[in-house]
């Protein structure tokens, strides 16, 4: 999988958020994008996933532009702020409901991914009783559960305990060995230190290589 971003521009109320971004992401790698809060990291991931439309430019998945057909890109898992889970359903039931849309996975697969994010003990609690960390784990579980080829994670370790973070990082490292493309955004470098193959920085609406990155 090659994900190409060409001339990407996004404005909100005449304010430039993303300004002529050009970059090529290749599967089998973990990319980290560092940037302060409000720098446009979440906006970039939402455009890549099809949740937002750019004002200019293209996002190409193996040369396919899904914006041309107003469709969502295939095989993309995303964990981003304010996931749409139902408060009166349990964590497991929320995932089962989402899985029923495409019917790619069953209960055993859901249980496996809940174990990977260390949420097994809380899977039968209602979502409204979840802590911040538990909500974040559930969001990651839904991003992982259908074995996507591209995974987009926005501040993925927010509120999660260290043991669970280490377990999730090991899972991500194993995924990249299976030729999955992973993009992680954060404003805390230490959150992704030693995890990413390439470190980038989003500043003033542009992406550049972060000092110390392999590229």
N, C-alpha and C positions, 0 to 999 in steps of 0.2 A: 504494500500500500504506500502510495506517495500522495501526500496532502500538500497541495500548492496554494499559497495565498498570493494573489497578484493585485497590486494597486488598491489594497483595501482601505476604504474611507468610511467612517461613521461619525455623524454629527448629531447632537441633541440640542435643540433650541439654539441653533447657530453656533454652538460650541463644539470644536473639534475634539473628539475622543480618540479616534484612530485615524492616523494621517499617513496614507500611502504606505501601508505595510506590505512588504514582500518577503516571503520566506517559504522554504520547502522542508517539510517534515517527512521523515522516512520511517517505515515500520521497523520494529526490532530495536527501537530506541526509546529512552525516557527523556523527555525534554522538560526542563524547569523554566518557567517564566516568572522572574521576580519583578515586583513593582509595588509602589506604595498603594494604599487604599485610595480608590478613585482614579487610578491610572488607566483603567479600561480593560483590565484582565478578564473580568467576568463578561464584559461586552464581547470581547474577542471570542471567548469560548461559546457564547450564545450564538454568535454569527456562524462559527464553524459548524455547530450542531443544527443550525437552521431555525433556532428559536427567535433570532433577530434577523432582519434583512439589512445588508449593508447599503450605503448610499452610492458607492462606486466600488469597482473591482470585482474579483472573482475568487471563489473558494472551490478548488477542484479536487475531487477524490478520484485518483487514477484517471485524470483528465475528464471526469464527469462533473458537470456543473448542475447540481440539483436545483439551484435557484431558477434555472431555465424552465423547469417543470413545476415550480412551486411545491416541490416535494422535500421530504426530510432525507438526509443522507442515510444510507443503510449501515447497519452493524456499528452504530456509535453508542457508547454508554457514557452518560454524563452525570456528574454529581456537582451541583451548584446550589447557591443559596436559596432558601425558602422552597424546598421540595414540596410537591403537592401530595402529601399523605393525609389519610383520613383519621381524624382524632379518635373516633370511637371503634376503630379496628385495631387489632394487635399488629405488632411489627410483621409477624409471619403472614397474617391475612392481607396486609397492605401489599406485600411482595407477591403473594399468590394472585391477587386481583390484577396487578400490573402484568404478571406473567401470562394471564389468560388472554391478553390482547393478541399476542402472537403465537401462543401455545408452543414455544420452543423448548420449554423446560417444565419439569414436574416438581412435586413436593420434595423429593430427595435432593434435587439440585438446589432448591431454595435453602434447605437445611444445611447443605455443604457450604454455601456462600455465607450463611449466618455464622457458621463456625469460623470461617476465615476472618471475618471482621469482629470476632469475639462478642457476638450478640445472642448466642444460643440461650443463655440463662434468662434473657429478657424478651425472648421472641413472642411469648404469650401475654405480655403486658400490652395494655392499650397505648397507642401512640401518644395520647395526651398526657400520659404519665412518664414519658421519656425525658431524660435529662438532655442537655445540649450534646454531650458526647454520644449518647445512645441514638439520638436523631441523626447525627453525623454518620455513625456506623450504618444505620439503615439506608441512608442516602448512598453510601459507597456500595452497599450490598446490591441495591437496584441497578447501579451503574455496571457492576461486574457480572450479574447473575446470568445474562443471556450470551455470554462469551463473545462480546463485541470485538471487532478488529481495531477499533479506535476507542480509546478511553480518555475522557476529558474531566479533569478533577480541579475544582476551584477551592483553594484553601482546605484540602481534604482532611488535615489532621487537627482541625480546630476543635478543642475540647475533649480530645481522645487521650486516654491514658497511654503511658509509654509502652507497656507490654503489648497492647493492641496495635499501636503505631508500628512497632517492630515487626509484628506478624503481618500486617498489611503491606509494609514495604517489601518483605520477603516474597509475598504473593505477587507484587508488581514486578519484581525482578524476574521471577519465574515466567510471568506473562510475556515480558519482552523477549525472552528466549524462544517463545512460540510465535514470534514475528508480529506481536501486537504493538501498535503505536500508542504511546502514552504521553499526554501533555498535562503537566501540573502547574498551576499558578499559585503563588503565595507572596506575601509581603515579608515573610520571615525566612531568611536564607537557611538557618539552622534546620528548618523543617525538612529540607530536601538535600542537605549536605550529604555527599557520598552516595546518593540515590540516582541522580540524573547523569546521563551521558553528555548532555549539552545543557549549559546554563545560558539563558537569555535574559534580557532586561527590557521591560516596556516602560518607556519614559517619553513624555511629550508626544504621545501618540505614535511612537515609532518603536520597532523592535531592533535591538542590537545585541551583539555578543557580550555576555557579561565577562568582566575581567577575571581571568583564571579559568574560563571555559576551555574545553578541548578544542573548540573551533576559533 
